[in-house]
């Protein structure tokens, strides 16, 4: 929710202090996400302008819609592939705009991401890096809501007996 995003932003702003920082988010969250530093497009590419930056934040999520999910399932492809290619790869490319691209730069870097799956994806990437100049670790900053479980699926709608009868009447009329 928006309250949690505001808490996340306040925490990140405190952690990065006055360090160079780039960040991006989904358009839907642009009015809520208030971070210091430079906001960039999620697909910021082809620029060395941020090679001295030591902190990046990606509050970004891309999931397949129901139609895309059905197509992937019909093709026998895990729908998570869509998320990996459209979300996690975008995040990886974004954070690699920072000083990580300079093997001579020994500054500590902080990357803040939306969820653990994204953090683990970045961790695996940096662990596989054969150049060996980056040592990565995942640190969760618990702001009091990290372990909240969300119910998946449509919300349950509670109706009075009168509302149920009216809905049944409307459906019957529509089916005629």
Helices and strands as residue ranges (DSSP letters): H 2-16, E 21-25, G 27-29, E 38-39, E 55-59, H 66-74, H 80-83, I 84-88, H 89-95, G 99-101, E 110-113, H 116-128, H 161-175
